[in-house]
Amino acid sequence: MEKTQNGGPVSEEVKRQLWLAGPLIAGSLMQNLIQMISIMFVGHLGELPLAGASMATSFATVTGFSLMAGMAGALDTLCGQAFGAREYHLLGIYKQRAMLLLTLVCIPVAILWYNTGEILLLFGQDPDIAMEAGTYARWMIPGLFAYGLLQCHVRFLQSQNMALPVMASAGAAALFHLLACWLLVHAVGMGGKGAALSNAVSYWVYMILLGVYMRTSSSCEKTWTGFSMEAFRGARDFFRLAVPSALMLCLEWWSFEILVLLSGLLPNPKLETSVLSITLNTANCLFMIPYGLGAAISTRVSNELGAGRPKAARLAMRVVVFLAISEGLAMGVVLVCVRYIWGHAYSDEEEVVAYVARMLLLISVTNFLDGIQCVLSGVSRGCGWQKIGVYINLGAFYVVGVPAAYFFGFVLRVGGMGLWMGIICGILVQVFLLVTITLCTDWQKEATKAKNRVYSSSIPTDLAT
């Protein structure tokens, strides 16, 4: 047992990470199904409702959902290190603090969503689509508040290596969403508004299921000790991690949204936009695998650093990089094999199918590189390097990636493939910088930092001042 605590055999570490990552991957896929199911229901209502719902969902993801998920990433560091240090009561305080502050941040975002239609008109979008998107976004507002609270619950449980409740609750919420969508869209006759509202209802159901588990399970009796006034203190320390964590995620997500906007300016924009949408949809599904690995390594590294075991944290990092490379190579082979088949799932047009086949070759490269960056970003969150991650993503995607995409797509006239090649350049830079920083890490120093962070939080406020 002592061997395991000091790093353990590689096989033991692989089992730990896969046991944690597997349910997290499944849970992420189930959560993504909620918005996908809503779009599918709206798609049967006509072209205009589908266009409005798609645009509203994209706008909501960029301005709200990515922000909530990113800010909640601060809990990967705080809760994970506190759990490793066995300061269990701090996890409940951190979660309550995050729930309070994320709810406050939701208020200005909700105002933004309420005016989505007018904002889209200012950017020159079609008036009918803009108004349809504005209506859809307004009915999604209740879901924004649920999503922020939900992310806090997920990180709270994840930091304690409790992934199965997250997966089970996500699956139950996705099944409930099917019924909710049918009832609100068709039975009640709300149409697109019902699909948007069903998102909110299902997110609240998901959050409530996790909340009930947290309060009733004996597994959380040490980490959830009830509400505490300490949650109203320490906002500055939380934002020091939450803001960079949000920027770290949003900067990358926003760069892909820029690709969609640029594709509409290419010759034959209908073909380019359609193929790019298929490409992004495929890439997002594949991304769930390294995302789960990234969440798992964030937990493992933060736990081990908080427990004062730097060698174990370093071993966990090496193992997850090996897993990411293996997954990227295996998935690359699969994509190459199905490249002439995959396009038929989305379109019967041979031009689209052939274009998708070429794009899948680029997706295979993207998925390989994205897997490495995703797990190393997880290491960064586990260590508390969110500020460094912001500078890396800013430089990689906005100094290199987006300009390269414009150069390949418009100057060299490579089209949509050129846009994607530019983003690959950005991911290459991102991976190189993350690998360099990780290789230069003093793990003993990181363990000391984690200990100090947990210790400063555990001191009573009156003594700390």
SETIDREN-273053 format. One record per residue: residue in one letter; x, y, z of N, C-alpha, C in turn. Coordinates in steps of 0.001 Angstrom, whole numbers, plus 500000, padded with zeros to 6 digits. Each point is the difference from the previous one (the first is absolute). Example, Ala and Ser with C-alpha at 12.3 -4.5 7.8 and 13.67 -1.06 7.14 Angstrom:
<rs>
A513190494310507800499110501190500000500900501200500000;S499650501050499280500820501190500060499230501090500730;
</rs>
This chain:
<rs>
M500835498786500000499165501214500000500861501252500000;E501141499913500641500882501162500065500510500376498615;K500222498941499173500469500258498640498973500823499226;T498735499641500164498939500722499289499940501451500408;Q500186500284501294499913501373500476501176500833499514;N501128499386499728501170500749499566500152499977498480;G498977499739499296500063500019498544499378498756499428;G500332498823500638499387498751499595500458499537498639;P499685498777499642500326499506498666499191500730498938;V500531499986498803499334500679498895498608499419499750;S499885498679500088498708499358499745498937500467500982;E500386500219501255499053500475500997499537501420499670;E500929500822499536499647501373499636499096500020498766;V500268499112499049499150499907498806498579499627500396;K499858499019500895498671499589500457499273501148500679;R500702500735500841499377501133500700499465501026499017;Q500829500333499019499604501048499069498860499553499093;L500051498758499530498923499516499139498697499844500773;W500079499575501259498806499862500827499329501350500244;L500818501046500073499474501343500197499576500634498680;A500829499828498951499737500661498721498802499401499268;G499819498670500080498913499348499274498627500585500306;P499590500036501265498696500594500328499924501488499671;L501123500723500132499988501429499677499775500223498503;I500598499135499171499778500084498552498532499745499680;A499455498926500584498592499670499766499083501107500502;G500311500563501170499188501083500547500017501233499118;S501170500326499444500113501164499108499185499789498728;L500060498793499461499213499702498797498511500115500284;M499557499478501150498586500077500367499559501458500175;Q500867500806500612499666501415500209499879500720498663;N500908499701499059499943500628498683498756499586499231;L499476498801500310498796499534499319498803500903500269;I499999500677501152498856500838500364499775501086498958;Q501055500740499658499850501046498983499784499400498617;M500652498853499726499866499378498690498564499540499756;I499382499411501027498619499528499871499058501173499734;S500216501113500697499162501187499778500089500478498556;I501231500048499459500191500443498619499312499044499032;M500059498701500295499346499015499129498489500203499987;F499411500278501156498552500250500055499648501262499218;V500808501047500170499735501259499300500161499821498495;G500938499131499593500251499778498581498772499519499246;H499078499337500687498773499513499357498910501071499952;L500294501187500525499019501088499966500181500897498784;G501135499856499279500238500831498831501401500579499988;E500376500595498859501352500535499835500260501204500897;L499018500912500095500204501207500799500171499681501493;P499123499183500600500217499648501404501342499308500232;L500411499135499048501287499308500143501160500979499934;A499947500924499039501073500989499872500083500872501247;G498829500429500517499991500841501194500507499269501217;A499570498746500182500445499221501156501491499713499939;S500507499696498800501436499727499845500826501236500319;M499547501155499507500731501232500253499937500381501475;A498833499824500619499850500327501418500868499090500861;T500056498710499656500820499054500750501466500352499890;S500440500373498795501391500408499808500311501259500807;F499091500975499967500183501240500749500040499722501505;A499110499106500460499943499669501420501259499269500455;T500521499143499133501227499263500339501179500942500152;V500113500943499069501127500931500020499918500949501187;T498802500524500276499879501055501013499666499499501396;G499482498765500111499540499545501310500504498652500446;F499689498953499238500339498646500436501506499804500135;S500770500516499039501454499868500091500546500777501193;L499390501151500294500425500813501133499751499265501316;M498821499394500147499671499267501229500915498791500193;A500195499238498920500861498821500087501437500404500325;G500445501093499392501371500457500248500212500475501422;M499078500813500509500148500505501360499926498882501032;A499143499021499755499906498859500919501290499197500017;G500837500177498965501284499304499956500921500366501152;A499733501130500669500787500353501183499866498944501088;L498849499324500029499778498957501003500862498777499737;D500446499807498751500920498899499726501251500142500854;T500478501236500120501185500264500815499657499991501480;L499013500806500391499705500208501417499489498733500681;C498954499402499442499418498802500621500946498810499911;G500644499858498844500895498865499823501155500008500985;Q500639501153500178501137500080500918499549499892501449;A498840500574500330499480499886501369499659498549500334;F499451499270499031499672498597500242501263499182500215;G501036500278499188501258499288500170500648500278501342;A499831501238500495500564500380501293499123499565501173;R498869499348499698499054499513501007499352501128500814;E499944501178499412499241501108500587498600499945499389;Y499259498962500362498762499668499307498942501095500112;H499935500679501122498954501011500194500133501160499020;L501234500213499484500209501114499074499283499779498668;L499783498745499610499345499744498719498593500578499971;G499262499807501090498651500549500071499997501515499983;I500977500606500680500099501466500023500341500533498617;Y500979499364499338500377500425498649498809499893499050;K499238498898500094498863499808499096498923501050500237;Q499691500273501262498997501021500308500446501371499485;R501260500302500182500532501287499530499885500102498487;A500354498923499310499911499997498544498556500139499527;M499077499315500665498583500086499627499487501424500148;L500375500658501090499555501368500244500554500953498942;L501293499915499744500644500943499088499597499740498548;L499856498738499616499568499710498632498560500451499761;T499159499915501033498623500495499873499991501504499766;L500874500723500700500104501449499790500474500324498587;V500956499219499494500507500230498640498911499717498970;C499087499076500324498914499655499070499069501186499722;I499906500927500934499043501113499848500318500867498780;P501247500528499858500279500782498779499937499151498730;V500366498716500099499910499131498822498535499826499592;A499108499865500985498574499861499709499463501242499298;I500471501168500420499587501250499331500464499992498540;L501222499502499787500539499891498644499146499061499161;W499635498849500555499174499043499273498619500575499694;Y499463500806500913498682500588499792499997500908498767;N501160500566499686500117500918498853500733499355498826;T499969498670499937500719499283498937499566500442498612;G498698500119499774499507500380498681500551501331499535;E499964500999500873500506501329499645501509499970499753;I500721499213500787501460499906499836500354499374498656;L499280498940499631500262499348498714499675500928498830;L498968500825500153499686500976498949501135501001499816;L500627500393501107501124500930499921501170499411499227;F500136498652500027501082499335499278499593499613498583;G498859500527499550499607499824498604499342498687499663;Q499488499272501004499340498733499723498614500236499394;D499483498975499335498671500076499398498976500333501083;P499131500991499770499050500432501037499087498889500514;D499484499169499090499099498931500436500719498985500882;I501209499615499583500780499037500781500407500609501341;A500377501284499968500423500673501233498863500047501013;M498802500315499543498858500061500920499635498611500536;E500089498992499122499724498629500435501037499554501043;A501239500355499757501067499663500954499808500744501311;G499560501239499916499769500783501209498923499390500879;T498904499543499372498930499347500762500490498711500648;Y500745499200499239500524498728500515500936500248501187;A500882501008499870500968500293501062499300500458501286;R498930500779499868499285500461501195499416498841500796;W499510498989499292499422498852500685501064499052500543;M501252500238499630501107499208500537500569500588501286;I499602501219500348500601500697501151499899499203501306;P498851499385500331499962499208501250501048498884500027;G500339499478498825501001498946499931501397500483500290;L500258501290499769501329500556500280500335499880501478;F499055500376500859500238499943501439500173498551500471;A499213499097499417500140498586500353501358499461499562;Y500459500413498824501260499500499455501181500410500878;G499981501244500489501075500442500878500064499185501279;L498835499788500630499946499193501226500386498551499712;L499574499503498845500305498627499613501501499773499892;Q500708500945499374501446499866499853500696499933501356;C499497500748500972500584499971501349499816498628500640;H498814499414499845499737498670500550500893498941499348;V500143500086498676500816499018499278501447500060500464;R500571501210500108501411500124500420500177499563501449;F499006500272500846500052499598501402500114498481500120;L499184499269499252500020498541500047501221499435499270;Q500337500604498877501133499535499209501302500061500785;S500180501060500799501238500167500767500143498930501076;Q498878499318500326500031498913500978500015498635499313;N500275499998498682500036498769499210498639499316499922;M498923500772500094498637499471499894499433500339498626;A500296499143499030499546500259498635498715499256499654;L499743498877500637498804499213499682498697500759500260;P499869500742501118498766500789500187499803501053498923;V501101500588499519499922500999498927499464499352498728;M500527498820499666499560499303498792498535499573500110;A499627499421501137498625499523500178499000501147499951;S500329501114500654499095501157500007499879500615498613;A501119500054499270499968500538498634499141499130499093;G500126498678500153499185499094499204498521500151500308;A499668500118501282498594500185500390499454501316499466;A500825501064500058499565501307499498499784499971498492;A500861499280499262499851499906498543498717499255499630;L499704498923500723498752499260499746498784500857500329;F500073500715501118498901500900500376499813501080498935;H501120500440499419499929501079499018499203499600498769;L500094498741499602499199499532498870498509500216500260;L499566499615501200498590500169500364499638501477500119;A500881500783500639499731501430500195499878500715498658;C500883499660499070499958500634498672498683499679499301;W499634498733500001498762499614499310498792500699500621;L499956500042501327498863500622500678499902501484499676;L501117500729500131499966501455499834499903500427498540;V500675499255499113499999500386498583498682499622499332;H499541498773500221498826499495499273498728499955500842;A500049499354501166498778499835500806499449501344500467;V500874500850500526499575501329500471499921500981498834;G500756499728498929499951500850498817500839501254500084;M501095499972500781500850501191500123500999500138498862;G500184498957499197500926500080498881501444500185500451;G500708500901499298501407500248500325500199500494501420;K499063500793500499500105500487501382499975498835500990;G499222498974499682499938498828500865501307499229500015;A500674499934498838501293499317499937501036500731500853;A499975501333499935500942500789500804499710499834501484;L498710500045500366499634499862501414500319498602500518;S499870498983499140500306498630500427501480499855500354;N500878500762499321501421500025500382500136500393501464;A499316501095500346500080500514501367499473498985501003;V498849499398499693499394499029500915500937498812500222;S500599499522498922500871498826500109501289500311500752;Y500548501189499799501191500383500776499676500080501487;W498823500528500332499596500063501409499812498598500577;V499422499097499214499836498619500453501368499359500263;Y500934500198499073501361499470500136500659500533501264;M499896501310500210500611500623501176499368499498501293;I498669499867500010499294499545501207500377498557500335;L500132499153498981500399498607500239501372499931500675;L500939500805499509501333500025500617499930500569501409;G499161501034500201499857500598501319499424499026501012;V499007499217499568499408498998500893501030498937500361;Y500767499568499019501042498997500279501018500547501002;M500403501240499777501008500609500867499520500076501452;R498716500307500195499472500185501358499601498697500680;T499771498954499220499522498744500596501052498902500035;S501030500108499172501000498943499933500990500099501161;S500341498864500567501008499976501066501383500335499467;S500186499882498683501304500315499399500353501475500119;C498977500855500156500236501448500062499837500571501406;E499866499135501004499707500512501340501162500811500576;K501237499728499548501146500769500491500203501298499227;T499603499990498728500262501164499148498822500976499954;W498804499520500316498851500906500070499473500005501427;T500273501075500709499608500102501413498933501056500207;G499321500393498945498943500998500106500467501373499549;F499083500936500005500310501358499544500883500728501017;S500896500827499481500959500689500853500138501452499567;M500141500885500958500214501417499698501354500246499338;E500913499022500112501309500124499352499862500118498484;A498873499521499461499786500076498556499917501440499510;F499660500933500892499867501403499612501329500742500067;R501056499291500392501334500607500057500891499381498930;G501118500622499738500978499423499077499642500110498535;A499120500948499635499612500145498594501205500354499130;R500886500843500524501160500426499211500887498808499646;D500242499114500974500837498828499739499354499075498971;F498671499874500074499316499157499024500118500587498601;F499765501290499862500060500628498683501415499978499413;R501020499986500868501380499932499508500240498731499195;L499285498932500348500093498764499236498891499887498964;A498790500467500354498832499811499139500087500796498701;V500441501248500080500061500842498794501021499455498996;P501241499704500425500929499385499044499524498642499496;S499351499228500867499484498698499582498950500163498906;A499116500994500155498977500258498990500626500481498690;L500957500911500105500669500503498797500751498894499277;M500609499121500778500763498887499441499106499141499105;L498788499728500453499055499196499227499361500799498875;C499548501211500319499256500802499023500852500401498807;L501258500329500216500860500422498895500102498917498935;E500033498748500449500063498897499038498648499799499321;W498906499978500777498672499803499418499660501099499003;W500337501240500352499662501124499130500725499919498658;S501202499464499984500753499913498746499275499108498994;F499347498941500472499245499130499095498732500689499509;E499392500832500834498828500763499553500398501006498914;I501211500532500097500503500923498967500107499279498661;L500364498710500037500066499216498766498647499963499293;V498925499834500779498655499953499422499679501328499315;L500338501103500661499747501314499412500809500198498716;L501268499570500027500854500158498820499527499122498847;S499462498833500302499557499091498939498876500615499170;G499206500876500620498920500658499271500487501024499002;L501294500363500076500572500978499072500733499346498838;L500090498663500019500700499273498943499117499875498763;P500601499747498823499191499664498831499190498738500280;N498788499927499478499078498893500262499792499829501507;P499503501045500674499884499980501461499066498906500537;K498958499630499221499091498954500490500734498677500179;L500821499624499001500772498765500084501019500086501134;E500736501110500058501049500141501001499430499980501420;T498904500729500208499400500069501338499417498651500407;S499357499316499036499423498686500299501079499002500400;V501067499951499219501076499043500275500708500355501298;L500194501289500248500666500403501237499131499663501211;S498692500132499852499107499636501099500098498504500303;I500043499172498948500171498556500183501340499713500664;T501024500706499561501344499807500547500049500354501481;L499415501136500347499988500422501404499191499043500857;N498860499541499480499166499056500739500764498705500274;T500702499514498983500803498780500155501138500216500982;A500691501132499858501127500290500883499550500149501448;N498824500599500210499479500172501370499697498660500652;C499428499071499213499717498664500549501286499286500374;L500996500056499118501286499359500277500702500646501186;F499767501303500177500673500753501063499591499506501386;M498834499367500110499531499533501307500946498981500617;I500730499248499169500924498987500535501194500672500680;P500764500864499305501081500687500715499496500937501087;Y498761500515499849499438500846501056499854499210501298;G499515498753499879499889499155501184501356499688500601;L500993499737499137501357499751500491500566501245500675;G499692501177499424500470501255500597499388500248501365;A498705499691500138499341500152501295500580499033501021;A500302498769499530500564498992500904501386500406500485;I500852500486499096501359500351500415499998501254500863;S499063500905499769499871501171500863499750499566501442;T499107499009500139499691499472501335501194499271500596;R500633499144499196501121499215500522501163500895500433;V500362500976499158501137500875500325499696500859501214;S498802500587500044499661500865501138499937499197501298;N499452498777499934499944499150501194501391499652500513;E500882499607499090501338499582500409500841501175500494;L499864501157499359500741501176500473499488500439501358;G498676499988500172499429500363501292500429499051501105;A500219498728499642500435499000500982501508500031500219;G500707500868499261501448500090500159500751498855499352;R499486499487498866500655498894499299500357500436498575;P501045500790499831500366500526498669500389498909499007;K500631498920500465500392498924499083498765499323499411;A498979499830500811498759499393499516499319500911498981;A500043501314500226499423500953499047500728499936498664;R501325499906500057500791499920498761499710498702499253;L499875498884500729499666498731499367498627500077499331;A499027500603500689498660500139499436500045500797498702;M500821501044499969500136500817498786500562499174498854;R501027499202500274500610499194498945499033498956499462;V499244499386500897499043498980499593498915500589499114;V499467501162500363498895500560499232500466500469498624;V501249500458499882500526500370498681500080498762499118;F500439498888500573500047498738499251498596499589499548;L499020500125500899498620499651499646499468500899498894;A500317501299500079499521500950498989500605499701498637;I501297499690499972500657499672498729499419498717499413;S499777499002500853499431498730499532498597500211499436;E499175500787500715498647500279499530500026500757498680;G500892500976499888500088500788498779500395499165498797;L500954499081500176500420499137498899498890499040499600;A499344499385501000498923499049499710498839500686499290;M499592501182500499498883500710499385500373500507498615;G501274500348499793500459500427498683499832498904498965;V500337498766500381499830498860499094498529499802499665;V499130500114501010498555499827499780499485501066499031;L500408501249500197499527501094499139500440499808498557;V501226499551499819500490499759498637499200498891499326;C499638498984500767499253498862499439498558500350499632;V499387500912500752498576500304499760499805501315499247;R501074500587499486499886501354499452499053500092498800;Y499865498928499211499107500044498844498570499593500361;I499796499580501244498676499569500448499331501060500864;W500798500702500810499475500891501031499110501097499438;G500365500566498868499230501098499431498577499627499659;H499747498709499691498651499559499652499048500084501191;A500531500050501220499139500132501177499366501386500074;Y500580500959499287499516501379500046499381500467498683;S500441499420498890499536500512498705500077498912498939;D499118500126498985500029499094498855500717500631498815;E500421501265500153500703500695498927501442499483499913;E500385499493498820501336499431499838501095501036500217;E499706501263499635500977501065500197500304500189501479;V498949499955500831500173500142501447500739498795500572;V499614498793499560500624498771500514501492499977499683;A500359500383498775501408500007499606500792501042500782;Y499383501161500246500662501070500759500202499561501459;V498989499367500569500109499503501377501115498973500111;A500150499152498979501057498987500011501377500651500092;R500188501101499270501287500706500073500186500668501360;M498919500569500525500084500680501290500289499027501142;L499531498753499888500238499028501065501485499697500179;L500765500135498931501450499827500128500582501074500912;L499481501218499864500461501091500871499480499808501425;I498768499485500138499451499766501336500833498977500750;S500500498981499279500825498985500659501257500613500592;V500594500951499269501181500703500516499616500888501177;T498878500714499842499524500889501062499715499219501277;N499317498869499867499643499199501177501238499488500722;F501034499619499242501242499527500615500657501106500825;L500133501183499386500632501121500697499116500523501130;D498693500039499754499068500521501001499970499114501241;G500204498688499792500042499101501143501160500317500930;I501151500290499410501180500325500807499802501318500733;Q499497501026499270499821501297500649498919499941501077;C498979499170499769498898499932500963500467499416501325;V500797498925499941500467499394501256501036500893500684;L500827500688499216500971500908500609499306501234500578;S498886500419499384499199501074500592499386499536501309;G499620498710500066499509499430501248501064500012501076;V501246499699499616501118500092500937500144501436500501;S499832500945499084500113501422500373498952500381501036;R498755499551499815498954500307500973500278499322501336;G500516498785499944500322499292501232501085500694500804;C500924500655499290501099500722500659499630501442500349;G498975500535499340499648501395500220500727500956499069;W500319499523498778500731500827499030499071500723499033;Q498793500321500412499028500549499056500493501274499311;K500720500857500720500490501241499385500968499702498862;I500876499022500214500930499617498940499221499475498802;G498944499224500272499175499462498924499349501082499159;V499614501107500635499397501110499259500982500558498982;Y501223500263500420501007500557499085500328499028498873;I500054498701500332500280498996498977498894499977498950;N498743499944500440498881499930499058499831501284499205;L500257501137500654499915501277499299501020500058498864;G501224499613500295501041500016498974499778498944498934;A499634498784500434499870498892499060498874500230499000;F498852500477500466498833500087499120499824501366499344;Y500411501070500665499725501339499452501230500690499418;V501180499513500346501213500489499346500376499077498846;V499718498712500155500378499019498977498776499402499300;G499083499376500750498927499201499422499056500731499058;V499335501032500493499023500724499184500663500725498821;P501122500724500192500675500595498831500433498956498975;A500479498843500466500399498939499064498788499469499252;A498863499886500693498772499549499349499596500959498893;Y500067501289500270499671501003498985500977499906498818;F501280499811500301501026499935498948499755498798499092;F499814498823500601499776498804499189498662500057499266;G498962500490500700498662499974499421499772501018498913;F500538501226500194499679501094499079501182500424499133;V501195500064500562501159500423499208500448498883499062;L500167498790500548500392498865499165498795499327499351;R498786500419500391498743499517499415499835498481500116;V500323499479501174499819498569500262498595499719500497;G499232501038500325498614499831500417499861499523501431;G498935499214500231499712499530501349501112499148500574;M500662499211499175501126499201500478501132500908500473;G500154501131499336501019500958500416499696500602501363;L498703500293500237499606500518501311500364499000501096;W499711498726499740500282498973501012501508499799500173;M500756500103498912501458499875500081500595501099500873;G499398501187499943500474501092500845499816499694501474;I498840499436500344499748499641501394500959498899500454;I500324499074499102500984498961500340501344500635500349;C500368501052499264501235500723500323499943500563501416;G498832500552500369499841500538501344500113498922501065;I499374498829499746500063498907500969501431499475500129;L500742499988498887501406499578500052500800500886500942;V499808501302499873500695500933500889499564499781501446;Q498698499809500201499465499767501340500630498757500635;V500062498911499234500578498757500510501472500179500320;F500732500662499113501436500209500224500251500768501298;L499237501072500224500193500807501205499602499224501259;L498877499262499941499565499230501164500998498896500338;V500526499326498971500994498951500229501261500593500617;T500435501139499486501210500647500526499850500354501469;I498868500608500351499774500405501388499882498779500913;T499324498961499519499828498795500820501332499305500250;L500857499936498976501303499356500153500915500777500956;C499783501306500087500837500834500877499432500141501413;T498931499271500299499318500150501283500817499424501154;D500086500743501077500578499518501263498822499488500840;W499779498691499991498812499432500631500012500157501514;Q501186499991500587500073500217501441499538501411500352;K500388500955499176499584501379500207498482500143499848;E499422499283499021498556500047499791499251499411501197;A500558498947500591499376499408501181500024500970501173;T501090500739500132500095501008501065498974501108499784;K499851500435498753499000501026499685498599499523500346;A499703498750499661498680499450500295499754499966501503;K501005499596500743499875499943501454499731501384500575;N500713500994499493499821501374500481498616500536499638;R499512499644498798498679500473499565498908499426500910;V500113498709500298499013499361500871500107500538501418;Y501218500192500473500211500476501375499435501400500191;S500219500873499003499501501375500116498472500050500015;S499369499019499337498532499944499982499435499428501301;S500790499145500664499494499333501182500173500825501266;I500794501105499917500163500875501168498740500812500199;P499465500047501206498830500844500259500276501434499599;T498978500672499487500168501345499459500539500980501030;D499529499916501247500446500953500997501476499839500326;L500509498733499888501421499784500247500835500412498797;A499426499779498790500745500329498778500194501481499869;T499096500787500536500120501453499897500764500563501165;
</rs>
